[in-house]
Amino acid sequence: MCGIVAIFETKEPIIQMREKALKMSSLIRHRGPDWSGIYSDDRAILCHERLSIVDVEHGAQPLIDQDTGSVLAVNGEIYNHILLRNKLKKKHSWQTKSDCEILLYLYDEYGPAFLDMLNGIFAFVLYDKKKQEYFVARDHIGICPLYIGWDADGAVYFASEMKAISNSCVRVEEFPPGHYYLGSQKKFEKWYSPLWQEKIPTKKAALLELREALESAVKRQLMCDVPYGVLISGGLDSSLIAAIASKFRKKRIESEDQEEAWWPRLHSFSIGLQESPDLKYARQVATYLGTVHHEIIFTLQEGLDAIRDVIYHLETFDVTTIRAGTPLYLLARKIKSMGIKMVLSGEGADEVFGGYLYFHMAPTAQEFHEETVRKLSMLSKYDCLRANKATAAWGLETRVPFLDKEFLDVAMSIDPTDKMCPGKKIEKEILRKAFEGYLPDEILWRQKEQFSDGVGYSWIDTLKKQAEEKVTDEMLKKAKEIFPLQTPSSKEEYLYRQIFDSYFSNPTAVLTVPVGPTIACSTPTAFRWSKEFAAMNDPSGRSVKSVHKPVV
C-alpha cells in the first residue's frame, strides 16, 4: 500500500508549498517506505510514498504521460491492467510494467468513464496539465483510504491518511468510496452503481458459479512481484482465502500461469493470546493446507501498550475497530520483519453473506439484503479501514478478495432468501456448501467468531475493565458537554475518543468516525429486529447470546 498527498488551487508560493507537501508526505511514509517521489509546478503538487509490489525496479511515482504531460499518483493495485491494454486505441509511450500506468492512458482515451472498467483497489490523483484539471477517484468499496480537505484560502488537499492534512485544513472529510472528483466541477460524482444496490435480487444461488467467482478473485489478487502470505484466523473466511491461494501459488499470475511462481512456498500467519481459539483453529488449517505457518502470541499488556499507536494509525475511536485492529497491528509488524510485503485476508464475507450473528434475527429477505448493502457501504469506516491502516503502519499491503468488484456482482446478485439464517441455521451456509472439500469440516462449519473475540475473550474483557477504571460514571454522564460532536456512548469509546483528540485537533476530524450503539457489529437497523437488543450496546459477537456458542 502506498501513500499519496496532493495540493491544488493554492495561493501560497509554490516553493513554500512544496516544502510543506514534503513534510505532510513524510507523516505517511510508513505506508510506502521503499521510495519517495514528488511532482510540482505552479498549479499542482503530487507526492508519493511507495511500497513496491509490482515492477519493483521501474514503478516509481508520480508517473508522467510522455505524450500529454498528465501526472499520476496512485495508492492501490489494478488487477486487470493487462486485459485493459486491449481496450486502448492509441499508441502510448509505456515507461514501466506497473499496473498503475494504465490509468494515465485510459484517462486520455475515455475520461472519467474508464473507472467502471477497473478491477482493483485504488485511490489516485491525476493532474491533467493541458486542461489545468485535476481528477481524483476512489475504488468501489473504499478499500484504499482517501481524505479531502480545504484550507482557509480555498486550496484543496488530498491524502491517504487524515494525519497528513488535518493540521493544514479548516475542514477534512473522508473521500466517499465509489466516487470521483473533478476540480473544475468541485463536487463528488458517483461512478459505482451496481444494480444490487438499488434492487432486491431474485437470482437463485449457483454454488459452482459462486466458487469459480471467488477463485478467480483470489487468483487475480495474487498479482505480486514480492514475497506474500495469507492471514488465517481459523474462521471460515480467511481459511477459504488461504485454501484458494494455496491452489494457485505455484504459477506466476502475471505470466498467465506460464512461469513458475517467484515465491513458491505459501506462508500463513495467525495471532492470539495464549491458548486462544483462533490460534488453535488456524494451526489446524495450516496443517491441512501445508503452509509454512507462523503463530504470533501477544500478551494483554502488549495489546494495552499498543492502543495509543493503533488509534493514531487507524484514525478512529470506534470500539470494534480498535479491539480488532490492535492484534492485527501487532501481527503486521511481525509479518513485515519476515520479509513479507503483501497478505491476503478474509474481510468482507460477513457483509456480503450476512455472517454476523445478529443476521439470524433478520425478519425478511428484503431487510436482510438491505442490511448487507448498508454494511458494505460502511466498510471504508470499519473493516477496510482497519485492514488497510493497521498493516500499512508497517509497510505491509492487505488484499481482500471477498470485496473484489467482479465477485461482488456475483455474490450480491443472489436472492437474499438463499443467504438467510433464521433460528439455528448456520450463517453463510451457501458459501460453506460451495467450498465443501476445501477445508476440514470442523473449520468449514465453524460458527462465526469475530476477530476481536477469537484472539481470546479476555482481550475484550480487559479493554472493558481498563475503561471502567479510567472513565467514571460521572464522566460518561457529561460526555455530551465534553464531546458535543460524535458523543461517545460507552466508557470504552470515551477513553478512545480522548486519545483520538490528543492526536487530531481539527474539529472536523471527529466527523469521519461513525458513532452510535451496535449489536455484534450491526448498523442501528438490528435494534428493530429483536427485543433482546433493545437495551444493549455491545459490538462483541458474544452479545447475541441466543445464537453464540462459546468456545471451550
Secondary structure, DSSP 8 states (H G I E B T S, - for coil): --EEEEEES--S-HHHHHHHHHHHHHTTGGG-TTEEEEEE-SSEEEEEEE---SSTTT--SSEE-TTT--EEEEEEEETTHHHHGGG--S--------TTTHHHHHHHHHGGGGGGG--EEEEEEEEETTTTEEEEEE-SS--S--EEEE-TT--EEEESSGGGTTTT-SEEEE--TTEEEETTTTEEEE----GGGTS---B---HHHHHHHHHHHHHHTT--SS-EEEE--SSHHHHHHHHHHHHHTTB-GGGTT-SB-SS-S-EEEEEESTT-HHHHHHHHHHHHHT-EEEEEE--HHHHHHHHHHHHHHHT---HHHHHHHHHHHHHHHHHHHTT--EEE--TTHHHHHT-SGGGGG--SHHHHHHHHHHHHHTGGGTHHHHHHHHHHTTT-EEE-GGG-HHHHHHHTTB-GGGT---TT--TTHHHHHHTTTSS-HHHHT-----HHHHT-HHHHHHHHHHHHHHS-HHHHHTHHHH--SS---SHHHHHHHHHHHHH---TTGGGGS--S--BTT--GGGGGT-GGGTT--B-SGGG-TTT-----
